[in-house]
Amino acid sequence: MAHGGDIIEELTSDHREAEEVFRQITMLPSGHQDRKRLIDHLTIDLVRHSVAEEQYLYPTVRERLPQGAALADKEIGDHSAVEKLLKRLEGCAADDPQLDQLFMAVKEAVTSHVEDEENHLFPQLRRACSPEELAKLGDKVRMAKKAAPTRPHPAAPTTPPANKLLAPGLGLVDRARDYVTGRGRS
């Protein structure tokens, strides 16, 4: 989940990892127990990624890009929709008939979001920020992912300063729950 490089390289690496987990999940038959384990792994990574983007990427987009506020709001809206789907997925057992439908909805939403970021947002950001700024943001994103929640919290704040204050506490609680339940272990 932590790769190195600037913010764009870090987030793009996360995108490739998510695509690989999507591929692994779709290779397994419906109802297979490993699907649920992989979906939990995917959820952990997507939530951490989203929280880090909301803490550092989107504030930078707001400040540095033309119409940055509208772009950031759109991306945060995408996150919100995915987080609500992930919350519903969290409650599904491996053999729940809704699991496949919800998983496909998450996959479609995330794929669309990734394409938008990589084809539109990231190139603009690379032009608007110096390599040093992007490198510092990459470091901040990696730190944020370490402390971020591992479970969806659709009602949690998505903009600074509230998200930066609450995310570490939610992350601590989530990691404690994960430890007790064994969630996220391979």
C-alpha angles and dihedrals in degrees: 000000000000111000111161131237130085124325093270093050091046095050093042090053088052089052092053091049091051091050090053092051090048088053092049092050094049090051091062122081120254112273094023110144092226089063090066092046091051092045089054089050090048091048092052092051095043093049093049091047093049094048091050091049091049091050099046116002101051097044087054091048089052092051102039111031130072107254086008094153092058092045092049092046091052092050092046088050089055089052092050093053092049092046091055090051091048090051089055091046090051089066095051124100119220091260096044109124090221093059095080093046093048092044091054091049090052092047093051094046094047093046091052092046092049092050090050093049096045097042100039117009102042096049090051091048092050089054094046100047134054120244088249092055091048091049092051090049089051090056091048092049092051090051092047092052091054092057098033126114118266097208130061115265104181093179095052118109115267101196135063138299097021095045092052091050098046103035097074092051092048089047092054092050092046093050090050090052091047091051093051095046097037091236115160096022116125 
